[in-house]
Amino acid sequence: MRKISSVVLVHGAWHGPSCWSQVACRLLAGGLDVRVPELPSVGPAAGEPGSLAADAEVVRAALAEAPGETVVVAHSYGGLPVTEVAARAGNVAHLVYLCAFMLGPGESLLSAIGGQEPPWWITSTDGRTMMPERARDIFYNDCSDEVAAAAATALRPQSKASFTEPLGAAAWQELPSTYVICERDNAIPLFAQEAMSRRARDVRRLDAGHSPFLSQPDELVALVRDIVAAAGG
């Protein structure tokens, strides 16, 4: 039997480690080591060197530091750096794609959505970063007004380069994986999640929007614990 000691939580575009706070605290209370890396593609300096490659290196370092066998939970864009490096880490027992981009070698986030930027991506004047418009409706549609307002205030610029750089590897081709479809997601359409989920060995569903770590932390933690228990069995 493999004992799962750690969970690594990887945030998505425009967000930071703090979005995982409620989930991380509950998993820590359950005895798991929890790592929440901060991706360099997000923040005031996201345009330099905020690439997918830089994000993948940060995820690789977090996995190297995680003790024992590890389950990785990737949200949204976070699926890309996880996909790039997880198979080479040597200690990843299971991948969880939480309404995340589960792509293959040669694919980028932009190519996966058809090569056309959606109208709610607002590019900076220097063309290097983006901010989301209508975050309340797109990311936090099932959150309370108070939670949604606080989360939207915490959003930071995202590097455009991180969305155009193609993957060189696909960890899900080598490691067991679960795709968690969020059925009320306004950021990644349901049909797109279902298409990507066909690459996973297991599919779960949450009646949630794009940010269940804020709207349904207890349900998400229960799901992660169930996956950890199964991966350890």
C-alpha positions as a LaTeX table, in Angstrom:
\begin{tabular}{lrrr}
\hline
Residue & $x$ (\AA) & $y$ (\AA) & $z$ (\AA) \\
\hline
Met1 & 0.00 & 0.00 & 0.00 \\
Arg2 & 1.28 & 3.47 & $-0.93$ \\
Lys3 & 0.91 & 6.06 & 1.78 \\
Ile4 & 0.10 & 9.53 & 0.49 \\
Ser5 & 1.91 & 12.07 & 2.64 \\
Ser6 & 1.50 & 15.30 & 0.68 \\
Val7 & $-0.82$ & 17.37 & $-1.44$ \\
Val8 & 0.44 & 20.10 & $-3.77$ \\
Leu9 & $-2.17$ & 22.70 & $-4.73$ \\
Val10 & $-1.46$ & 24.69 & $-7.90$ \\
His11 & $-3.44$ & 27.86 & $-8.54$ \\
Gly12 & $-4.63$ & 29.12 & $-11.90$ \\
Ala13 & $-4.22$ & 32.31 & $-13.89$ \\
Trp14 & $-4.60$ & 35.70 & $-12.15$ \\
His15 & $-4.86$ & 33.99 & $-8.77$ \\
Gly16 & $-2.29$ & 33.25 & $-6.08$ \\
Pro17 & $-1.71$ & 30.71 & $-3.31$ \\
Ser18 & $-4.18$ & 32.47 & $-1.01$ \\
Cys19 & $-7.13$ & 31.21 & $-3.06$ \\
Trp20 & $-6.41$ & 27.75 & $-1.64$ \\
Ser21 & $-6.38$ & 28.89 & 2.02 \\
Gln22 & $-9.60$ & 27.19 & 3.13 \\
Val23 & $-8.75$ & 23.93 & 1.37 \\
Ala24 & $-5.14$ & 23.92 & 2.55 \\
Cys25 & $-6.11$ & 24.49 & 6.19 \\
Arg26 & $-8.59$ & 21.61 & 6.15 \\
Leu27 & $-6.11$ & 19.23 & 4.51 \\
Leu28 & $-3.39$ & 20.23 & 6.98 \\
Ala29 & $-5.80$ & 19.54 & 9.85 \\
Gly30 & $-6.25$ & 16.06 & 8.42 \\
Gly31 & $-2.54$ & 15.32 & 8.74 \\
Leu32 & $-1.34$ & 15.91 & 5.19 \\
Asp33 & 1.66 & 18.01 & 4.26 \\
Val34 & 0.36 & 20.77 & 1.94 \\
Arg35 & 2.46 & 22.81 & $-0.49$ \\
Val36 & 1.01 & 25.77 & $-2.40$ \\
Pro37 & 3.56 & 27.15 & $-4.88$ \\
Glu38 & 3.29 & 30.68 & $-6.25$ \\
Leu39 & 3.47 & 30.79 & $-10.04$ \\
Pro40 & 5.69 & 33.57 & $-11.48$ \\
Ser41 & 3.35 & 34.11 & $-14.43$ \\
Val42 & 1.07 & 36.03 & $-12.04$ \\
Gly43 & 1.85 & 39.39 & $-10.48$ \\
Pro44 & 3.19 & 42.87 & $-11.21$ \\
Ala45 & 6.28 & 41.45 & $-12.96$ \\
Ala46 & 4.36 & 38.68 & $-14.73$ \\
Gly47 & 5.53 & 39.78 & $-18.17$ \\
Glu48 & 9.13 & 38.94 & $-17.25$ \\
Pro49 & 9.95 & 36.09 & $-16.86$ \\
Gly50 & 6.37 & 34.89 & $-16.45$ \\
Ser51 & 6.43 & 31.97 & $-18.84$ \\
Leu52 & 4.95 & 28.52 & $-18.65$ \\
Ala53 & 8.51 & 27.21 & $-18.32$ \\
Ala54 & 9.08 & 29.38 & $-15.24$ \\
Asp55 & 5.82 & 28.16 & $-13.71$ \\
Ala56 & 6.76 & 24.54 & $-14.43$ \\
Glu57 & 10.08 & 25.02 & $-12.64$ \\
Val58 & 8.31 & 26.35 & $-9.54$ \\
Val59 & 5.95 & 23.36 & $-9.55$ \\
Arg60 & 8.91 & 21.01 & $-10.01$ \\
Ala61 & 10.64 & 22.57 & $-6.97$ \\
Ala62 & 7.48 & 22.23 & $-4.86$ \\
Leu63 & 7.19 & 18.56 & $-5.78$ \\
Ala64 & 10.85 & 18.00 & $-4.96$ \\
Glu65 & 10.29 & 19.45 & $-1.49$ \\
Ala66 & 7.07 & 17.54 & $-0.79$ \\
Pro67 & 7.67 & 14.59 & 1.53 \\
Gly68 & 6.62 & 11.13 & 0.42 \\
Glu69 & 4.04 & 10.22 & $-2.18$ \\
Thr70 & 2.05 & 13.19 & $-3.44$ \\
Val71 & $-1.30$ & 14.04 & $-4.97$ \\
Val72 & $-1.24$ & 17.19 & $-7.13$ \\
Val73 & $-4.39$ & 19.30 & $-7.53$ \\
Ala74 & $-4.23$ & 21.77 & $-10.41$ \\
His75 & $-6.82$ & 24.46 & $-11.04$ \\
Ser76 & $-7.55$ & 25.95 & $-14.46$ \\
Tyr77 & $-4.29$ & 27.23 & $-16.07$ \\
Gly78 & $-2.39$ & 25.43 & $-13.28$ \\
Gly79 & $-3.00$ & 22.23 & $-15.21$ \\
Leu80 & $-0.35$ & 23.27 & $-17.73$ \\
Pro81 & 2.76 & 23.51 & $-15.53$ \\
Val82 & 1.65 & 20.40 & $-13.66$ \\
Thr83 & 1.24 & 18.53 & $-16.93$ \\
Glu84 & 4.70 & 19.64 & $-18.00$ \\
Val85 & 6.70 & 18.37 & $-15.00$ \\
Ala86 & 4.72 & 15.98 & $-12.78$ \\
Ala87 & 5.76 & 12.76 & $-14.50$ \\
Arg88 & 9.44 & 13.55 & $-13.96$ \\
Ala89 & 9.07 & 14.31 & $-10.25$ \\
Gly90 & 9.21 & 10.68 & $-9.17$ \\
Asn91 & 6.86 & 11.07 & $-6.18$ \\
Val92 & 3.49 & 11.91 & $-7.78$ \\
Ala93 & 0.89 & 9.23 & $-7.15$ \\
His94 & $-2.10$ & 10.97 & $-8.73$ \\
Leu95 & $-3.04$ & 14.10 & $-10.67$ \\
Val96 & $-6.27$ & 16.01 & $-10.10$ \\
Tyr97 & $-7.39$ & 18.46 & $-12.78$ \\
Leu98 & $-9.93$ & 20.79 & $-11.15$ \\
Cys99 & $-11.77$ & 22.40 & $-14.10$ \\
Ala100 & $-8.24$ & 22.61 & $-15.45$ \\
Phe101 & $-6.54$ & 22.55 & $-18.83$ \\
Met102 & $-5.58$ & 18.94 & $-19.46$ \\
Leu103 & $-3.63$ & 19.34 & $-22.69$ \\
Gly104 & $-1.10$ & 17.39 & $-24.73$ \\
Pro105 & 2.39 & 18.07 & $-26.09$ \\
Gly106 & 2.43 & 20.93 & $-28.57$ \\
Glu107 & $-0.79$ & 22.47 & $-27.23$ \\
Ser108 & $-0.97$ & 25.82 & $-25.48$ \\
Leu109 & $-3.83$ & 27.34 & $-23.55$ \\
Leu110 & $-4.53$ & 29.76 & $-26.40$ \\
Ser111 & $-4.49$ & 27.03 & $-29.02$ \\
Ala112 & $-6.81$ & 24.91 & $-26.88$ \\
Ile113 & $-9.47$ & 27.64 & $-26.93$ \\
Gly114 & $-9.23$ & 28.06 & $-30.70$ \\
Gly115 & $-6.45$ & 30.64 & $-30.95$ \\
Gln116 & $-8.76$ & 33.58 & $-30.26$ \\
Glu117 & $-8.61$ & 35.57 & $-27.03$ \\
Pro118 & $-12.04$ & 35.80 & $-25.37$ \\
Pro119 & $-13.43$ & 39.33 & $-24.95$ \\
Trp120 & $-13.06$ & 39.25 & $-21.17$ \\
Trp121 & $-9.24$ & 39.10 & $-21.40$ \\
Ile122 & $-8.08$ & 42.72 & $-21.20$ \\
Thr123 & $-4.51$ & 43.25 & $-22.43$ \\
Ser124 & $-2.23$ & 45.81 & $-20.79$ \\
Thr125 & $-0.97$ & 48.79 & $-22.75$ \\
Asp126 & 2.47 & 47.20 & $-23.14$ \\
Gly127 & 0.88 & 43.99 & $-24.46$ \\
Arg128 & 2.64 & 41.72 & $-21.98$ \\
Thr129 & $-0.01$ & 40.99 & $-19.37$ \\
Met130 & $-3.78$ & 40.59 & $-19.08$ \\
Met131 & $-6.49$ & 41.12 & $-16.50$ \\
Pro132 & $-9.94$ & 39.50 & $-16.52$ \\
Glu133 & $-13.10$ & 41.54 & $-16.95$ \\
Arg134 & $-16.36$ & 40.51 & $-15.23$ \\
Ala135 & $-14.53$ & 38.31 & $-12.73$ \\
Arg136 & $-17.63$ & 38.11 & $-10.52$ \\
Asp137 & $-19.64$ & 36.41 & $-13.25$ \\
Ile138 & $-16.86$ & 34.33 & $-14.76$ \\
Phe139 & $-14.93$ & 33.05 & $-11.74$ \\
Tyr140 & $-17.19$ & 33.49 & $-8.72$ \\
Asn141 & $-20.77$ & 33.11 & $-9.95$ \\
Asp142 & $-21.69$ & 30.73 & $-7.12$ \\
Cys143 & $-19.87$ & 32.61 & $-4.35$ \\
Ser144 & $-21.42$ & 35.06 & $-1.92$ \\
Asp145 & $-21.05$ & 38.73 & $-2.80$ \\
Glu146 & $-18.59$ & 39.22 & 0.06 \\
Val147 & $-16.37$ & 36.30 & $-0.98$ \\
Ala148 & $-16.52$ & 37.24 & $-4.66$ \\
Ala149 & $-15.58$ & 40.86 & $-3.98$ \\
Ala150 & $-12.59$ & 39.89 & $-1.85$ \\
Ala151 & $-11.40$ & 37.33 & $-4.40$ \\
Ala152 & $-11.74$ & 39.76 & $-7.32$ \\
Thr153 & $-9.74$ & 42.38 & $-5.44$ \\
Ala154 & $-6.89$ & 39.89 & $-5.00$ \\
Leu155 & $-6.53$ & 39.15 & $-8.73$ \\
Arg156 & $-3.24$ & 40.18 & $-10.35$ \\
Pro157 & $-1.95$ & 40.50 & $-13.94$ \\
Gln158 & $-1.25$ & 37.31 & $-15.89$ \\
Ser159 & 1.57 & 36.94 & $-18.40$ \\
Lys160 & 0.34 & 36.59 & $-22.00$ \\
Ala161 & 3.39 & 34.45 & $-22.75$ \\
Ser162 & 2.18 & 31.78 & $-20.33$ \\
Phe163 & $-0.91$ & 31.28 & $-22.48$ \\
Thr164 & 0.94 & 30.93 & $-25.79$ \\
Glu165 & 3.85 & 28.67 & $-24.82$ \\
Pro166 & 3.20 & 25.03 & $-25.86$ \\
Leu167 & 3.59 & 22.02 & $-23.63$ \\
Gly168 & 6.54 & 19.72 & $-24.16$ \\
Ala169 & 5.21 & 16.80 & $-22.10$ \\
Ala170 & 1.94 & 15.36 & $-20.80$ \\
Ala171 & 2.15 & 13.85 & $-17.33$ \\
Trp172 & $-1.37$ & 12.42 & $-17.55$ \\
Gln173 & $-0.11$ & 10.03 & $-20.24$ \\
Glu174 & 2.03 & 8.36 & $-17.58$ \\
Leu175 & 0.33 & 9.01 & $-14.23$ \\
Pro176 & $-3.14$ & 8.18 & $-12.88$ \\
Ser177 & $-5.45$ & 11.17 & $-13.12$ \\
Thr178 & $-8.87$ & 12.46 & $-12.15$ \\
Tyr179 & $-10.72$ & 15.26 & $-13.90$ \\
Val180 & $-13.15$ & 17.24 & $-11.76$ \\
Ile181 & $-15.83$ & 18.84 & $-13.91$ \\
Cys182 & $-17.40$ & 21.97 & $-12.42$ \\
Glu183 & $-20.86$ & 22.07 & $-13.92$ \\
Arg184 & $-21.59$ & 25.76 & $-13.41$ \\
Asp185 & $-18.20$ & 27.01 & $-14.64$ \\
Asn186 & $-18.40$ & 30.19 & $-16.71$ \\
Ala187 & $-14.67$ & 30.32 & $-17.48$ \\
Ile188 & $-14.15$ & 26.90 & $-19.09$ \\
Pro189 & $-17.37$ & 25.74 & $-20.79$ \\
Leu190 & $-18.84$ & 22.43 & $-19.76$ \\
Phe191 & $-18.32$ & 20.90 & $-23.22$ \\
Ala192 & $-14.61$ & 21.79 & $-23.09$ \\
Gln193 & $-14.18$ & 20.26 & $-19.64$ \\
Glu194 & $-15.96$ & 17.10 & $-20.74$ \\
Ala195 & $-13.74$ & 16.83 & $-23.82$ \\
Met196 & $-10.55$ & 17.17 & $-21.74$ \\
Ser197 & $-11.88$ & 14.81 & $-19.09$ \\
Arg198 & $-11.81$ & 11.96 & $-21.61$ \\
Arg199 & $-8.04$ & 11.94 & $-21.14$ \\
Ala200 & $-8.41$ & 11.15 & $-17.43$ \\
Arg201 & $-8.78$ & 7.72 & $-15.88$ \\
Asp202 & $-11.48$ & 8.95 & $-13.50$ \\
Val203 & $-14.04$ & 11.75 & $-13.74$ \\
Arg204 & $-15.80$ & 13.46 & $-10.85$ \\
Arg205 & $-18.33$ & 16.30 & $-10.87$ \\
Leu206 & $-19.10$ & 19.25 & $-8.63$ \\
Asp207 & $-22.22$ & 21.39 & $-8.93$ \\
Ala208 & $-20.01$ & 24.45 & $-8.74$ \\
Gly209 & $-18.62$ & 27.41 & $-10.62$ \\
His210 & $-14.97$ & 27.94 & $-11.54$ \\
Ser211 & $-13.77$ & 28.44 & $-7.96$ \\
Pro212 & $-15.04$ & 25.64 & $-5.71$ \\
Phe213 & $-12.13$ & 26.25 & $-3.31$ \\
Leu214 & $-14.06$ & 29.39 & $-2.36$ \\
Ser215 & $-17.70$ & 28.42 & $-2.92$ \\
Gln216 & $-17.60$ & 24.78 & $-1.75$ \\
Pro217 & $-14.38$ & 24.18 & 0.21 \\
Asp218 & $-15.83$ & 21.36 & 2.32 \\
Glu219 & $-17.09$ & 19.47 & $-0.72$ \\
Leu220 & $-13.78$ & 19.95 & $-2.52$ \\
Val221 & $-11.76$ & 18.81 & 0.48 \\
Ala222 & $-13.93$ & 15.71 & 0.81 \\
Leu223 & $-13.32$ & 14.93 & $-2.86$ \\
Val224 & $-9.55$ & 15.40 & $-2.53$ \\
Arg225 & $-9.43$ & 13.24 & 0.59 \\
Asp226 & $-11.34$ & 10.52 & $-1.24$ \\
Ile227 & $-8.85$ & 10.63 & $-4.11$ \\
Val228 & $-5.92$ & 10.59 & $-1.67$ \\
Ala229 & $-7.38$ & 7.54 & 0.08 \\
Ala230 & $-7.91$ & 5.74 & $-3.23$ \\
Ala231 & $-4.43$ & 6.62 & $-4.51$ \\
Gly232 & $-2.93$ & 5.33 & $-1.29$ \\
Gly233 & $-4.79$ & 2.06 & $-1.54$ \\
\hline
\end{tabular}
